[in-house]
Amino acid sequence: MPQSEMTVTNTTATDKPQGVAQNGQKPPRKPLLTVNDLRVWFELRRFGFGHAGYVHAVDGVNFDLAYGETIAVVGESGCGKSSLMKTILGLNRPTEGEIIFENRRLNDFSRDEMRWYRSQVGYVQQDPYGALPPFMTVERILSEPLIIAGVKDQAERNRRIRKALEEVKMSPVEDFLPKFPHMLSGGQQQRIVIARAMILGPKLLVADEPVSMLDASVRVEILRLLRNLQTTHNLAVIYITHDLSTVRYFSERIMVMYAGQIVEQGEVNDLLREPKHPYTQALVEATSDPDAANASVFRDVPPGEPPSLVKPPKGCRFHPRCAHVIAGLCDTEAPPDFEVNPNHVSACWLYK
């Protein structure tokens, strides 16, 4: 259907789709965040009126995130990473399933409870310059979340602002408070974004490709900064990325997402050393190799494009691009999670 004939609105599904259970082993630590069978569909309407289907952006996702743990959600563009992230942030409403934060069900939150929740969850955007209002100084940018949160005492706001800037290594603080975003480098802008995300003392940090817009030399500094903040404050972090080369230095677990579903998840070293799902193997194969001797090596990646999330294929959603497809099974029945190693599961019929 032509794109010009459609508008997209969030909706509640009326007919439940064929979902895929994604139940890996839960971490031994106490969970901060639990996602149960989450589905986020966006309704398509023809000319703004007639129903024309659903975009199955997130379609049956399950995972736990423990206090102080970092997980990476990886996958190519259009796989549903951002829709999952926005739903966890409370910007999208779940169509089905539930999100539980500290034993409280996010689906049922009132306006006041949602305000409290958003003070517990920090958000680091991908594009720091686009994320910072150009007409505000650094001091004003960092004051905004405190004012919204009801911190009325000016001395207390100043104390928190100074502390946040010092934690992200923006010192001397007095030099940066009166500056506008355009007066800062890309790395400094991202540090301000991180300071804003941390200023209310969150327990969970959602980082949406936080280094993809930065120079290579700055990326390492920002990842080290995030790691130090995580350790200091016992932060749980959801790291959204398509770059597997940075995951091994920052995350403990990886969830690989394809066409709205988690197809593989496991501990970082295990999954990157022995990826089991054909899609994960393709992602690892496509990762940049720093060895100059391999610069001309042809990388065997799967042909074709990701499927439409309006009409996703039956069975395994990767089967149209998979070289190991089992006719009569992969194209008809969605695979469950198979435990291929301890704490490592793959939704692939090859491990039946």
N, C-alpha and C positions, 0 to 999 in steps of 0.2 A: 504494500500500500504506500503511495507517495507520502513522504514526510510532511509535505505542506498540508495534507488533509487531516493531520492528527494533532491532538493536544494530549499532554500527559498529565495525569493527576493521580495522587496516591489514593489507594482504595483498599477495601477489605474484600478478600476473595470470597466468592459465593460457591465455587466448585473447587474442591481441594485437588491439587495436582498430584501426580505420582512422585512422591518425594524419595530422597535417599537418606537413610540414617547414617550419620557421621559420628559414631560413638567410639572415640579412642579411649585409652586408659586415662583416668583422671589423675592429675598430679597429686602427690601425697600431701602437699601443703594445703592449708585452708583456702578455698576459692573466694576471691573478691567478686568476680564477675562470672556468671553462668549464662550461656546462650543455649536455649533448648528449641530445636526444630524450627529455627527462625526462617520465616518467609517474608519477603518484602516484594510486593507486586505493584506495578504502576499501570493504571488503566489507560488504554488508548481509546480516544474518541474521534470519530469521523466528523470533521467540521465543528467539533466542540459539542456535539449532541449524541450521535449514535455510538453505542458500544462497539469497539473494534478489536477487543482482545486485551491481553495483559502482557507487560514486560516482566518476566520472571527474574528480576535483578538478583535476588537472594532467594534460594529455593531449597531449604532444608539443611541449615547449618547448625552444628552442635559443637560447643567447646567450653572448657573451663579455663579461667585465668586466675592464678593464685596471687596472693599478696607478694609484691616484690619480684614478680616474674615478668620476663619479656618474651612475647611471641611475635613472630613476623608473619604477615599475610602477604603472600606473593602470587603473582599471576600477571598475564598480559592485560593491556588496556581493554576494558569492557567486560572483565570477568566478574564484576560485582564487588570489588574491594571497597570502592568509595561508598556504594550504597550500604554495605555492611557497616562501615565506619560511621556514616551519618545516622544510621539507626541506633548504634551504640551511644552516640552523642545526644540522642533524643531529638534530632532534626527530622527524621522520618519515623512514622508510626509503623510498628510491625503489623503485617497483614495477618499472619498466623505465628504461633510460637510465642516465646517469652524471653525477656531479658531480666535477669535477677542480679541486683547489686547489693551486696552485704545483706543477703536474705530478704531483700525487699523487691517486689515485682515492679519493674519500670513501667509496664503496660498500664498499671493502675494509678500512677502518680498524678496528683493534682497539680495545679499551677505552682503552688508554693513548694511542693515536694520536688517538682522539676527544677525549680530555682536552686534548691539545696543540692540536687544531684549534679547540676552543671557546675557548682562550686567544687565538687569532688572529682570532676573530670576535666583535665586540661587538654587543649587542642593546639598542636603545632602544625601550621599550614605548610603547603608545598612551596608557594611563592611568597617570600617574606615581604617584598615590596608591595605586592597586591594586597597583602594581609594587614598592612599598617596604614591607617588614615593619613594621607599626606599633609593635611592641614593641622595635625596635632603634634605637639612636642613629645619627646620620650616620656617626660614627666606626666603629661596629660594622658598618654596612651596607657601607662601603667596605673594611673589613678582610676580610670574608668571601671575596671572590674571590681575595685574596692568600693567605689561609690555605689555600684549596682548591688553589691553584696551587703550594703548597709553599714560599712565602716565610716562613721561620721567624724571621728576624731582626726583632725589634720595631722597631728604629731604621729599618730599611729600609722596613718597612710604613708607619711614620709619615711617612717622607720621600715615599713614593709617594702617600699620602693627601693630604698638603699640596699636592703638585704638581697632583694631579687637581682638587682644589677651586679652586686658583688659576687653572687653565686654564679652568674653567667660570665664573669671575668670582664665586666665593663667598668673599668676603673681608670682614673679617678672618677667617681660617680658624678661630681659636679660638672665635669666636662661634657657629659652626655645628656644630662637632664634637659637642657634648653634646645637640643638639636632636633631637627625635623628628619623624617626617614630618608629624604633624598641626600642628606648630608652624611649618611652612613654607608659603609661598604656592604656588599651582600652578606658577608659573614656576620657583620655587626647587626644588620637588620634581623637576621635569623636569631641571633642571641636575644634581641628585644622580644621577638615572638615567643621564644622559650621562656623568658622572664615573665611575660604576661600570662603564659599558660601556668606557670608555677606560683604566681603571687598569692593565690588563695589557698595554697597548701593542698593540692589535690592528692588523691590516692591512686588515680589512674591517669595516664598520659596517653593520648592518641596522637601519633606522629604520622602524618600523611606525606610520605616521601620527603622527609625534611631536608635532604641534602641533594636532591636531584637538580635543583636550580643553582647550585653552588659550584665553584671551581674545585677541581680535584684536591688541591692542597688544603682547602678549607673544610672539605667533607670530613676528613679525619678528625679535625679539631671539634667539629660539631657533634660527631658521634661520641667522641671521648667525653665531651661536656654532658651529653645526655646520659651516658653510662655513669658518670660521677654523680649526677643528680639522682639517678635511680638508686644507686648504692646508699647515698647519704640519707635519702628520704624514704627508703624502702618502697619505691614507686613500682606499680605494675605498669607495663608499657605495651601498647599494641603498635607495632611498627609496620606501616603499610608501604610496600615497595614492589617494584618489578625488577630490582637489581640484586641478584643473588650474591654478587661479589661483596656487598657490604653486610649481608645478613650474618655471616659466620662470626663477625667481630662484635655483634651487638645483641643477638638473640639467643635464647635457650631452646626454643621450639619453633618449628616452621609449620604453617598451614598453607598448602598449595591450593589455590582456588581456580576453578575453570567453569565458565558458563553458569555462575551463580551457586556452585556447589564446591565443597571441600573434597578434593580427590585424593589427597595424601597429607598426613601430618605425622610428625615425629621430632625427636631431638635433633638439633642442628647437625652435629657431626655425623650421626648415623644416616640422616636423610641425604646430606650432600655427598657423603662417601658412597652410599649405595641407594640411589633413588630407585624406587620400585615401579611407580606408575609411569607409563610411557610419556605422559605429558611432562611430568617432573624430569624425566631423563632428557627430554628435549630442552627444557629450560636450563638445566645444568650444562648441556652441550653448547647452548648458545651464549653462555657466560663468557665475558671477555677474558682472554688469557694474557697475562703480563709477559709471558715468554715470547721474545721477538722471533724465535725460531718457528713458532707456530702461527705466525702472522698470515701465511698463505694457505693454511690448512682449511680445507672445505668443511664446513659444519653441516652435518646432516640434520636438518630441522624438518618437522612434519609439514606437508604441503597444505594449501588451503587456508581458510580464515576461520576464526571462532564462529560458532553457530549463532543464529538469531535467537535472542532471548524472548521473542514474541512467540515463536513456534520452535522450541528446542527439540532436537531429535529424540526419538524414543530410545530407551535403553541407556547405555553409557553415552554421555554427551560428547565424549572425545572420539567415539568410534568412527565418524566420517573421516578423520584425519589420522587414525591409528594404523600403524603397519602390522600390528599383532591382533587385529580384530578377529573374533571368533564368530563366524556366521551363524545366525540363528540364536545367538545368546547375547553378545554385546549390543546388537542392534534391536533387541526386543525387550530386554530386562535390565533394569538399573542395578548395578552391582552394589552390594553392601560393603561395609568396611571389613577387610581381612587383616588380621594381625600378622605381619610378616617378620617382625622382630619385636622384642619387648618395647612397649611404648611407641611403636611405629606401625601405623595402619595405612593401608592403601585400598581405595575403592576400585578394584580392578579384577575382572574375572580370571585373569592369569593365575591368581593365587587362591583359587577356589579349592 
